[in-house]
Amino acid sequence: MNVAKSQVWQPCKKKRYELGRTLGEGTFAKVKFARNLETDENVAIKILDKEKVLKHKMIGQIKREISTMKLIRHPNVIRMYEVMASKTKIYIVMEFVTGGELFDKIASRGRLKEDEARKYFQQLINAVDYCHSRGVYHRDLKPENLLLDANGVLKVSDFGLSALPQQVREDGLLHTTCGTPNYVAPEVINNKGYDGAKADLWSCGVILFVLMAGYLPFEESNLMALYKKIFKAEFTCPSWFSSSAKKLIKRILDPNPSTRITINEVLTNEWFKKGFKPPVFEQEEVTLDDVNSIFNESMDSPNLVVERRDERPPAAPVTMNAFELISTSQGLNLSSLFEKQMGLVKRETRFTSKCPANEIISKIEQAATPMGFDVKKNNFKMKLYGEKSGRKGHLSIATEIFEVAPSLHMVELRKAGGDTLEFHKFYKNLSTGLKDIVWKTGDEVKEEGNNGAAVSTT
């Protein structure tokens, strides 16, 4: 390997994680693929910058997220294995899932058949019901926060906005307005307090509608117009919904929380119960004693770690090893590594090229600049920043080039900020300018030739 990987080293437990490629990133954190060198297990490590957390007064939120993830031990919730800290970073070691987001499945297929949608909805309700039994309310349930493992099992993720029992006021209600507008319950917007369980169930109802319809029940470009529709529960079920599914969705999307169906009632609903398999898992005793210690910089802290890194600047792209290569596919199916269609993308996408790394960087810059993107380069990584603000702020894309073999590179593009659908549109436009550098197999070239398409071989 031409560049040494950084490693997280824990002296007291003698446990090491080899950090690999970045899986996702936000303002305050990055999520990296990693491997436990003791067990060879693949994991995801969320890395937070302590200085940024302190500067933006986010200690309470981070502690809450970690506490929440420690409390929840359920087959349909992302598992947190451990939390560690260095003097400058916080490391949250989590279960690594390879099946992508449920959002991607909807984006690629339009909508799911009723039986398949019901299967995911059942798993979602299982997870949410368990969270509520532990006093945890998610408050940001949406398809983008629902992941799938290699076997298609749903996993609820991203507890950054979750609420714990101590946040419930004397009136028994929560009072923080949060969530994603299209999925948020009317009483949350009302700002008069809300029941966390009932608000979460509303979001589950919106998700069920999206799974079966392929579009949102409440959608308006103007936020006030959107809220008016939500307050009135102004939506229409498509004709292909079964009558029993329509009835259940209408009972969940009841704008009055006092008459809205409860999760216990959903569990006994005939439509819901079809093919239902209750989850099987063991309850575990959980302690939160170590959560405070991650902000303790004393060398005596059992959670303190050090990060070792080779600081030499890379002369070539990072070589992707077999563990990371497999991690980019769903399960062990490597056919999805080298996508045939550049039009179908997720929050991240990748393509392969036989061109030199410098040429790839140059081509991406040439294609992105006319589209209104500012390009910043750092060795074999690039950041593309959109000049215009979109639905969720400015679109930004992180790009990294990996060496898969001496004459073959894999290029990965990830949405670092902004709207996912806008990223889809951006990539479709970008791919036009990159078609000359994308590696095609012989079968693909032949297929394009038979279709009368312009054939480009590299």
One Martini backbone bead per residue (centre of mass of N, CA, C, O) as a GRO file, in nm:
protein
  458
    1MET     BB    1   0.096   0.036   0.023
    2ASN     BB    2   0.144   0.386  -0.036
    3VAL     BB    3  -0.047   0.454   0.220
    4ALA     BB    4  -0.088   0.504   0.534
    5LYS     BB    5  -0.303   0.427   0.766
    6SER     BB    6  -0.507   0.516   1.001
    7GLN     BB    7  -0.506   0.466   1.365
    8VAL     BB    8  -0.687   0.331   1.635
    9TRP     BB    9  -0.559   0.344   1.971
   10GLN     BB   10  -0.602   0.124   2.266
   11PRO     BB   11  -0.418   0.059   2.530
   12CYS     BB   12  -0.606  -0.098   2.743
   13LYS     BB   13  -0.738  -0.297   2.498
   14LYS     BB   14  -0.572  -0.350   2.239
   15LYS     BB   15  -0.733  -0.183   2.013
   16ARG     BB   16  -0.779  -0.174   1.656
   17TYR     BB   17  -0.831   0.068   1.387
   18GLU     BB   18  -0.870   0.078   1.045
   19LEU     BB   19  -0.879   0.347   0.840
   20GLY     BB   20  -1.069   0.453   0.567
   21ARG     BB   21  -1.298   0.551   0.391
   22THR     BB   22  -1.539   0.780   0.322
   23LEU     BB   23  -1.898   0.768   0.373
   24GLY     BB   24  -1.941   1.049   0.531
   25GLU     BB   25  -2.047   1.406   0.568
   26GLY     BB   26  -2.029   1.699   0.775
   27THR     BB   27  -1.985   1.966   0.975
   28PHE     BB   28  -1.892   1.773   1.250
   29ALA     BB   29  -1.859   1.501   1.067
   30LYS     BB   30  -1.729   1.170   1.008
   31VAL     BB   31  -1.762   0.868   0.811
   32LYS     BB   32  -1.580   0.562   0.849
   33PHE     BB   33  -1.423   0.311   0.736
   34ALA     BB   34  -1.352   0.002   0.923
   35ARG     BB   35  -1.110  -0.217   1.098
   36ASN     BB   36  -1.080  -0.480   1.308
   37LEU     BB   37  -0.768  -0.620   1.381
   38GLU     BB   38  -0.873  -0.850   1.580
   39THR     BB   39  -1.155  -0.953   1.405
   40ASP     BB   40  -1.214  -0.835   1.099
   41GLU     BB   41  -1.429  -0.625   1.143
   42ASN     BB   42  -1.665  -0.427   1.005
   43VAL     BB   43  -1.692  -0.067   1.039
   44ALA     BB   44  -1.825   0.239   1.169
   45ILE     BB   45  -1.679   0.574   1.209
   46LYS     BB   46  -1.756   0.841   1.407
   47ILE     BB   47  -1.605   1.169   1.363
   48LEU     BB   48  -1.540   1.417   1.604
   49ASP     BB   49  -1.486   1.755   1.668
   50LYS     BB   50  -1.431   1.901   1.964
   51GLU     BB   51  -1.402   2.202   1.895
   52LYS     BB   52  -1.675   2.223   1.742
   53VAL     BB   53  -1.858   2.120   1.967
   54LEU     BB   54  -1.785   2.347   2.169
   55LYS     BB   55  -1.835   2.601   1.993
   56HIS     BB   56  -2.154   2.493   1.935
   57LYS     BB   57  -2.279   2.364   2.190
   58MET     BB   58  -2.292   2.008   2.152
   59ILE     BB   59  -2.260   1.821   2.397
   60GLY     BB   60  -2.552   1.742   2.464
   61GLN     BB   61  -2.618   1.611   2.188
   62ILE     BB   62  -2.393   1.399   2.184
   63LYS     BB   63  -2.465   1.257   2.449
   64ARG     BB   64  -2.750   1.182   2.357
   65GLU     BB   65  -2.676   1.008   2.114
   66ILE     BB   66  -2.501   0.803   2.267
   67SER     BB   67  -2.709   0.719   2.480
   68THR     BB   68  -2.918   0.616   2.282
   69MET     BB   69  -2.740   0.396   2.139
   70LYS     BB   70  -2.690   0.237   2.405
   71LEU     BB   71  -2.995   0.172   2.479
   72ILE     BB   72  -3.011   0.043   2.191
   73ARG     BB   73  -3.111  -0.314   2.136
   74HIS     BB   74  -3.179  -0.380   1.796
   75PRO     BB   75  -3.223  -0.527   1.481
   76ASN     BB   76  -3.355  -0.222   1.371
   77VAL     BB   77  -3.083  -0.094   1.491
   78ILE     BB   78  -2.811   0.067   1.506
   79ARG     BB   79  -2.508  -0.034   1.629
   80MET     BB   80  -2.323   0.033   1.925
   81TYR     BB   81  -2.011  -0.054   2.054
   82GLU     BB   82  -1.833   0.222   2.095
   83VAL     BB   83  -1.663   0.484   2.288
   84MET     BB   84  -1.420   0.734   2.203
   85ALA     BB   85  -1.113   0.935   2.282
   86SER     BB   86  -0.934   1.210   2.223
   87LYS     BB   87  -0.816   1.529   2.251
   88THR     BB   88  -0.981   1.598   1.952
   89LYS     BB   89  -1.164   1.330   1.945
   90ILE     BB   90  -1.461   1.142   1.851
   91TYR     BB   91  -1.550   0.787   1.874
   92ILE     BB   92  -1.803   0.606   1.691
   93VAL     BB   93  -1.876   0.267   1.702
   94MET     BB   94  -2.035   0.098   1.429
   95GLU     BB   95  -2.239  -0.049   1.240
   96PHE     BB   96  -2.201  -0.202   0.918
   97VAL     BB   97  -2.381  -0.117   0.625
   98THR     BB   98  -2.449  -0.224   0.262
   99GLY     BB   99  -2.761  -0.149   0.141
  100GLY     BB  100  -2.831   0.129   0.207
  101GLU     BB  101  -3.096   0.325   0.138
  102LEU     BB  102  -3.431   0.342   0.115
  103PHE     BB  103  -3.430   0.588  -0.072
  104ASP     BB  104  -3.287   0.447  -0.314
  105LYS     BB  105  -3.514   0.247  -0.381
  106ILE     BB  106  -3.723   0.463  -0.451
  107ALA     BB  107  -3.557   0.627  -0.663
  108SER     BB  108  -3.520   0.370  -0.863
  109ARG     BB  109  -3.845   0.247  -0.854
  110GLY     BB  110  -4.056   0.470  -0.720
  111ARG     BB  111  -4.202   0.198  -0.599
  112LEU     BB  112  -4.361  -0.027  -0.385
  113LYS     BB  113  -4.492  -0.297  -0.302
  114GLU     BB  114  -4.706  -0.367  -0.056
  115ASP     BB  115  -4.554  -0.609   0.076
  116GLU     BB  116  -4.278  -0.465   0.095
  117ALA     BB  117  -4.368  -0.216   0.253
  118ARG     BB  118  -4.475  -0.375   0.498
  119LYS     BB  119  -4.207  -0.501   0.586
  120TYR     BB  120  -4.067  -0.229   0.655
  121PHE     BB  121  -4.287  -0.118   0.845
  122GLN     BB  122  -4.266  -0.338   1.059
  123GLN     BB  123  -3.967  -0.278   1.133
  124LEU     BB  124  -4.010   0.015   1.211
  125ILE     BB  125  -4.216  -0.033   1.441
  126ASN     BB  126  -4.039  -0.213   1.610
  127ALA     BB  127  -3.820   0.001   1.665
  128VAL     BB  128  -3.996   0.236   1.775
  129ASP     BB  129  -4.130   0.082   2.006
  130TYR     BB  130  -3.866   0.022   2.155
  131CYS     BB  131  -3.767   0.308   2.196
  132HIS     BB  132  -4.015   0.396   2.366
  133SER     BB  133  -3.963   0.181   2.595
  134ARG     BB  134  -3.677   0.357   2.651
  135GLY     BB  135  -3.749   0.675   2.614
  136VAL     BB  136  -3.719   0.708   2.291
  137TYR     BB  137  -3.718   0.981   2.050
  138HIS     BB  138  -3.632   1.052   1.734
  139ARG     BB  139  -3.760   1.307   1.529
  140ASP     BB  140  -3.624   1.187   1.220
  141LEU     BB  141  -3.816   1.026   1.033
  142LYS     BB  142  -3.680   0.879   0.728
  143PRO     BB  143  -3.555   0.720   0.455
  144GLU     BB  144  -3.256   0.834   0.497
  145ASN     BB  145  -3.265   0.688   0.808
  146LEU     BB  146  -3.293   0.410   0.642
  147LEU     BB  147  -3.133   0.112   0.647
  148LEU     BB  148  -2.960  -0.160   0.474
  149ASP     BB  149  -2.866  -0.466   0.467
  150ALA     BB  150  -2.755  -0.743   0.293
  151ASN     BB  151  -3.062  -0.874   0.372
  152GLY     BB  152  -3.278  -0.624   0.397
  153VAL     BB  153  -3.253  -0.505   0.675
  154LEU     BB  154  -3.377  -0.277   0.882
  155LYS     BB  155  -3.214   0.045   0.988
  156VAL     BB  156  -3.204   0.269   1.231
  157SER     BB  157  -3.087   0.608   1.218
  158ASP     BB  158  -3.003   0.897   1.342
  159PHE     BB  159  -3.000   1.038   1.679
  160GLY     BB  160  -2.949   1.362   1.686
  161LEU     BB  161  -3.281   1.438   1.762
  162SER     BB  162  -3.326   1.296   2.008
  163ALA     BB  163  -3.520   1.189   2.295
  164LEU     BB  164  -3.526   1.191   2.640
  165PRO     BB  165  -3.688   1.172   2.938
  166GLN     BB  166  -3.553   1.448   3.055
  167GLN     BB  167  -3.711   1.629   2.821
  168VAL     BB  168  -3.961   1.596   2.970
  169ARG     BB  169  -4.198   1.772   3.096
  170GLU     BB  170  -4.442   1.825   3.332
  171ASP     BB  171  -4.666   1.787   3.089
  172GLY     BB  172  -4.539   1.532   2.913
  173LEU     BB  173  -4.378   1.708   2.701
  174LEU     BB  174  -4.246   1.825   2.413
  175HIS     BB  175  -4.069   2.148   2.276
  176THR     BB  176  -3.899   2.073   2.026
  177THR     BB  177  -3.847   2.192   1.710
  178CYS     BB  178  -3.819   1.912   1.482
  179GLY     BB  179  -3.710   1.805   1.167
  180THR     BB  180  -3.877   1.721   0.865
  181PRO     BB  181  -4.127   1.884   0.723
  182ASN     BB  182  -4.269   1.641   0.554
  183TYR     BB  183  -4.259   1.446   0.842
  184VAL     BB  184  -4.402   1.633   1.034
  185ALA     BB  185  -4.602   1.697   1.285
  186PRO     BB  186  -4.840   1.935   1.359
  187GLU     BB  187  -4.772   1.965   1.674
  188VAL     BB  188  -4.476   2.050   1.635
  189ILE     BB  189  -4.533   2.321   1.483
  190ASN     BB  190  -4.729   2.454   1.706
  191ASN     BB  191  -4.564   2.499   1.986
  192LYS     BB  192  -4.732   2.325   2.249
  193GLY     BB  193  -4.654   2.049   2.242
  194TYR     BB  194  -4.556   1.688   2.248
  195ASP     BB  195  -4.584   1.356   2.164
  196GLY     BB  196  -4.329   1.156   2.068
  197ALA     BB  197  -4.484   0.897   1.976
  198LYS     BB  198  -4.697   1.037   1.789
  199ALA     BB  199  -4.492   1.182   1.605
  200ASP     BB  200  -4.343   0.930   1.502
  201LEU     BB  201  -4.591   0.792   1.374
  202TRP     BB  202  -4.646   0.999   1.159
  203SER     BB  203  -4.377   0.953   1.009
  204CYS     BB  204  -4.442   0.656   0.944
  205GLY     BB  205  -4.686   0.724   0.761
  206VAL     BB  206  -4.529   0.880   0.549
  207ILE     BB  207  -4.339   0.649   0.473
  208LEU     BB  208  -4.555   0.451   0.375
  209PHE     BB  209  -4.658   0.629   0.149
  210VAL     BB  210  -4.387   0.653  -0.007
  211LEU     BB  211  -4.339   0.351  -0.060
  212MET     BB  212  -4.624   0.317  -0.229
  213ALA     BB  213  -4.611   0.591  -0.417
  214GLY     BB  214  -4.322   0.768  -0.460
  215TYR     BB  215  -4.443   1.004  -0.281
  216LEU     BB  216  -4.556   1.273  -0.117
  217PRO     BB  217  -4.830   1.386   0.065
  218PHE     BB  218  -4.651   1.649   0.141
  219GLU     BB  219  -4.611   1.910  -0.117
  220GLU     BB  220  -4.424   2.222  -0.108
  221SER     BB  221  -4.234   2.503  -0.178
  222ASN     BB  222  -4.400   2.636   0.040
  223LEU     BB  223  -4.394   2.623   0.377
  224MET     BB  224  -4.680   2.729   0.457
  225ALA     BB  225  -4.836   2.546   0.259
  226LEU     BB  226  -4.736   2.284   0.385
  227TYR     BB  227  -4.849   2.327   0.675
  228LYS     BB  228  -5.146   2.344   0.595
  229LYS     BB  229  -5.164   2.052   0.492
  230ILE     BB  230  -5.079   1.918   0.757
  231PHE     BB  231  -5.301   2.035   0.948
  232LYS     BB  232  -5.532   1.899   0.745
  233ALA     BB  233  -5.451   1.640   0.602
  234GLU     BB  234  -5.387   1.701   0.280
  235PHE     BB  235  -5.464   1.401   0.114
  236THR     BB  236  -5.412   1.139  -0.146
  237CYS     BB  237  -5.468   0.825  -0.233
  238PRO     BB  238  -5.391   0.606  -0.442
  239SER     BB  239  -5.551   0.360  -0.630
  240TRP     BB  240  -5.338   0.117  -0.552
  241PHE     BB  241  -5.442   0.119  -0.285
  242SER     BB  242  -5.563  -0.042  -0.047
  243SER     BB  243  -5.821  -0.008   0.168
  244SER     BB  244  -5.661  -0.091   0.430
  245ALA     BB  245  -5.423   0.103   0.385
  246LYS     BB  246  -5.582   0.367   0.378
  247LYS     BB  247  -5.701   0.348   0.663
  248LEU     BB  248  -5.435   0.344   0.818
  249ILE     BB  249  -5.311   0.608   0.713
  250LYS     BB  250  -5.548   0.793   0.809
  251ARG     BB  251  -5.504   0.720   1.116
  252ILE     BB  252  -5.212   0.828   1.131
  253LEU     BB  253  -5.292   1.100   0.954
  254ASP     BB  254  -5.394   1.250   1.216
  255PRO     BB  255  -5.398   1.579   1.330
  256ASN     BB  256  -5.513   1.447   1.594
  257PRO     BB  257  -5.346   1.307   1.857
  258SER     BB  258  -5.598   1.199   2.032
  259THR     BB  259  -5.713   1.019   1.763
  260ARG     BB  260  -5.475   0.879   1.699
  261ILE     BB  261  -5.320   0.616   1.638
  262THR     BB  262  -5.150   0.363   1.788
  263ILE     BB  263  -4.907   0.132   1.806
  264ASN     BB  264  -5.079  -0.090   1.938
  265GLU     BB  265  -5.299  -0.070   1.712
  266VAL     BB  266  -5.115  -0.135   1.474
  267LEU     BB  267  -5.029  -0.427   1.575
  268THR     BB  268  -5.357  -0.517   1.536
  269ASN     BB  269  -5.368  -0.474   1.247
  270GLU     BB  270  -5.449  -0.652   0.968
  271TRP     BB  271  -5.253  -0.535   0.761
  272PHE     BB  272  -4.997  -0.548   0.941
  273LYS     BB  273  -5.009  -0.869   1.025
  274LYS     BB  274  -4.921  -0.958   0.755
  275GLY     BB  275  -4.642  -1.155   0.793
  276PHE     BB  276  -4.563  -1.120   1.083
  277LYS     BB  277  -4.237  -1.079   1.263
  278PRO     BB  278  -4.116  -1.095   1.549
  279PRO     BB  279  -3.858  -0.999   1.723
  280VAL     BB  280  -3.533  -1.148   1.803
  281PHE     BB  281  -3.396  -1.074   2.132
  282GLU     BB  282  -3.167  -0.954   2.368
  283GLN     BB  283  -3.150  -0.824   2.666
  284GLU     BB  284  -2.963  -0.541   2.797
  285GLU     BB  285  -2.742  -0.408   3.009
  286VAL     BB  286  -2.703  -0.050   3.057
  287THR     BB  287  -2.441   0.190   3.068
  288LEU     BB  288  -2.357   0.562   3.108
  289ASP     BB  289  -2.074   0.622   3.251
  290ASP     BB  290  -1.884   0.679   2.977
  291VAL     BB  291  -1.993   0.940   2.841
  292ASN     BB  292  -1.840   1.165   3.004
  293SER     BB  293  -1.536   1.056   2.953
  294ILE     BB  294  -1.493   1.171   2.652
  295PHE     BB  295  -1.433   1.473   2.797
  296ASN     BB  296  -1.187   1.341   2.935
  297GLU     BB  297  -0.828   1.428   2.941
  298SER     BB  298  -0.741   1.208   3.105
  299MET     BB  299  -0.514   0.940   3.099
  300ASP     BB  300  -0.714   0.752   3.284
  301SER     BB  301  -0.905   0.713   3.069
  302PRO     BB  302  -1.054   0.432   2.913
  303ASN     BB  303  -1.142   0.618   2.639
  304LEU     BB  304  -0.864   0.683   2.557
  305VAL     BB  305  -0.705   0.781   2.251
  306VAL     BB  306  -0.493   0.727   1.966
  307GLU     BB  307  -0.364   0.872   1.665
  308ARG     BB  308  -0.211   0.722   1.384
  309ARG     BB  309  -0.004   0.887   1.129
  310ASP     BB  310   0.092   0.926   0.802
  311GLU     BB  311   0.220   1.246   0.681
  312ARG     BB  312   0.277   1.172   0.404
  313PRO     BB  313   0.249   1.267   0.097
  314PRO     BB  314   0.087   1.161  -0.170
  315ALA     BB  315   0.188   1.018  -0.493
  316ALA     BB  316  -0.082   0.855  -0.475
  317PRO     BB  317  -0.346   0.694  -0.458
  318VAL     BB  318  -0.522   0.517  -0.262
  319THR     BB  319  -0.527   0.193  -0.177
  320MET     BB  320  -0.767  -0.055  -0.224
  321ASN     BB  321  -0.869  -0.297  -0.041
  322ALA     BB  322  -1.059  -0.577  -0.005
  323PHE     BB  323  -1.236  -0.476   0.226
  324GLU     BB  324  -1.324  -0.208   0.084
  325LEU     BB  325  -1.430  -0.322  -0.179
  326ILE     BB  326  -1.658  -0.490  -0.050
  327SER     BB  327  -1.794  -0.245   0.106
  328THR     BB  328  -1.914  -0.111  -0.171
  329SER     BB  329  -2.098  -0.346  -0.161
  330GLN     BB  330  -2.361  -0.573  -0.156
  331GLY     BB  331  -2.212  -0.755   0.026
  332LEU     BB  332  -2.058  -0.993  -0.213
  333ASN     BB  333  -2.155  -0.816  -0.458
  334LEU     BB  334  -1.943  -0.687  -0.713
  335SER     BB  335  -2.127  -0.577  -0.951
  336SER     BB  336  -2.192  -0.286  -0.804
  337LEU     BB  337  -1.919  -0.134  -0.837
  338PHE     BB  338  -1.965  -0.123  -1.165
  339GLU     BB  339  -2.151   0.090  -1.307
  340LYS     BB  340  -2.348   0.111  -1.595
  341GLN     BB  341  -2.522   0.350  -1.479
  342MET     BB  342  -2.486   0.700  -1.435
  343GLY     BB  343  -2.787   0.797  -1.363
  344LEU     BB  344  -2.788   0.607  -1.109
  345VAL     BB  345  -2.813   0.746  -0.784
  346LYS     BB  346  -2.705   0.851  -0.476
  347ARG     BB  347  -2.531   0.994  -0.216
  348GLU     BB  348  -2.353   0.796  -0.379
  349THR     BB  349  -2.091   0.744  -0.627
  350ARG     BB  350  -1.936   0.538  -0.895
  351PHE     BB  351  -1.634   0.497  -1.095
  352THR     BB  352  -1.432   0.378  -1.360
  353SER     BB  353  -1.074   0.414  -1.460
  354LYS     BB  354  -0.780   0.418  -1.691
  355CYS     BB  355  -0.695   0.680  -1.609
  356PRO     BB  356  -0.520   0.905  -1.481
  357ALA     BB  357  -0.562   1.082  -1.196
  358ASN     BB  358  -0.503   1.371  -1.311
  359GLU     BB  359  -0.709   1.350  -1.544
  360ILE     BB  360  -0.961   1.311  -1.372
  361ILE     BB  361  -0.948   1.576  -1.218
  362SER     BB  362  -0.954   1.761  -1.467
  363LYS     BB  363  -1.232   1.664  -1.578
  364ILE     BB  364  -1.405   1.740  -1.334
  365GLU     BB  365  -1.337   2.040  -1.336
  366GLN     BB  366  -1.436   2.098  -1.630
  367ALA     BB  367  -1.738   2.003  -1.567
  368ALA     BB  368  -1.810   2.177  -1.297
  369THR     BB  369  -1.754   2.482  -1.346
  370PRO     BB  370  -1.992   2.551  -1.559
  371MET     BB  371  -2.208   2.460  -1.317
  372GLY     BB  372  -2.121   2.635  -1.053
  373PHE     BB  373  -1.833   2.525  -0.932
  374ASP     BB  374  -1.618   2.507  -0.671
  375VAL     BB  375  -1.270   2.404  -0.671
  376LYS     BB  376  -1.103   2.181  -0.436
  377LYS     BB  377  -0.766   2.065  -0.387
  378ASN     BB  378  -0.629   1.743  -0.232
  379ASN     BB  379  -0.465   1.579  -0.414
  380PHE     BB  380  -0.704   1.301  -0.443
  381LYS     BB  381  -0.899   1.534  -0.358
  382MET     BB  382  -1.236   1.683  -0.370
  383LYS     BB  383  -1.423   1.997  -0.367
  384LEU     BB  384  -1.764   2.083  -0.440
  385TYR     BB  385  -1.912   2.414  -0.473
  386GLY     BB  386  -2.204   2.566  -0.476
  387GLU     BB  387  -2.317   2.886  -0.554
  388LYS     BB  388  -2.607   2.796  -0.526
  389SER     BB  389  -2.898   2.784  -0.357
  390GLY     BB  390  -3.105   2.540  -0.236
  391ARG     BB  391  -3.325   2.360  -0.053
  392LYS     BB  392  -3.045   2.281   0.146
  393GLY     BB  393  -2.862   2.468   0.027
  394HIS     BB  394  -2.549   2.406  -0.054
  395LEU     BB  395  -2.396   2.216  -0.280
  396SER     BB  396  -2.179   1.936  -0.188
  397ILE     BB  397  -1.880   1.758  -0.308
  398ALA     BB  398  -1.707   1.459  -0.258
  399THR     BB  399  -1.384   1.354  -0.388
  400GLU     BB  400  -1.232   1.027  -0.466
  401ILE     BB  401  -0.927   0.849  -0.538
  402PHE     BB  402  -0.868   0.507  -0.626
  403GLU     BB  403  -0.657   0.222  -0.620
  404VAL     BB  404  -0.720  -0.100  -0.749
  405ALA     BB  405  -0.504  -0.087  -0.980
  406PRO     BB  406  -0.243   0.013  -1.167
  407SER     BB  407  -0.481   0.065  -1.422
  408LEU     BB  408  -0.710   0.129  -1.185
  409HIS     BB  409  -0.980   0.348  -1.102
  410MET     BB  410  -1.175   0.482  -0.831
  411VAL     BB  411  -1.462   0.698  -0.826
  412GLU     BB  412  -1.589   0.905  -0.561
  413LEU     BB  413  -1.916   1.045  -0.493
  414ARG     BB  414  -2.032   1.278  -0.237
  415LYS     BB  415  -2.267   1.405  -0.038
  416ALA     BB  416  -2.200   1.681   0.192
  417GLY     BB  417  -2.432   1.883   0.086
  418GLY     BB  418  -2.767   1.913   0.070
  419ASP     BB  419  -2.957   1.777  -0.185
  420THR     BB  420  -3.015   1.469  -0.318
  421LEU     BB  421  -3.167   1.537  -0.584
  422GLU     BB  422  -2.957   1.749  -0.674
  423PHE     BB  423  -2.732   1.540  -0.699
  424HIS     BB  424  -2.856   1.375  -0.921
  425LYS     BB  425  -2.860   1.603  -1.134
  426PHE     BB  426  -2.563   1.671  -1.129
  427TYR     BB  427  -2.454   1.388  -1.219
  428LYS     BB  428  -2.592   1.373  -1.490
  429ASN     BB  429  -2.438   1.620  -1.603
  430LEU     BB  430  -2.145   1.532  -1.539
  431SER     BB  431  -2.136   1.258  -1.703
  432THR     BB  432  -2.112   1.388  -1.984
  433GLY     BB  433  -1.808   1.498  -1.924
  434LEU     BB  434  -1.703   1.178  -1.840
  435LYS     BB  435  -1.737   0.953  -2.069
  436ASP     BB  436  -1.425   0.934  -2.169
  437ILE     BB  437  -1.318   0.803  -1.869
  438VAL     BB  438  -1.501   0.565  -1.864
  439TRP     BB  439  -1.506   0.239  -1.796
  440LYS     BB  440  -1.554  -0.026  -2.031
  441THR     BB  441  -1.671  -0.301  -2.125
  442GLY     BB  442  -1.711  -0.496  -2.393
  443ASP     BB  443  -2.020  -0.532  -2.360
  444GLU     BB  444  -2.091  -0.227  -2.338
  445VAL     BB  445  -1.980  -0.138  -2.611
  446LYS     BB  446  -2.157  -0.329  -2.778
  447GLU     BB  447  -2.430  -0.225  -2.673
  448GLU     BB  448  -2.396   0.067  -2.771
  449GLY     BB  449  -2.359  -0.004  -3.072
  450ASN     BB  450  -2.642  -0.145  -3.106
  451ASN     BB  451  -2.792   0.139  -3.009
  452GLY     BB  452  -2.632   0.386  -3.156
  453ALA     BB  453  -2.419   0.485  -2.980
  454ALA     BB  454  -2.167   0.649  -2.859
  455VAL     BB  455  -1.840   0.529  -2.876
  456SER     BB  456  -1.617   0.488  -2.587
  457THR     BB  457  -1.271   0.431  -2.557
  458THR     BB  458  -0.988   0.379  -2.306
   0.00000   0.00000   0.00000
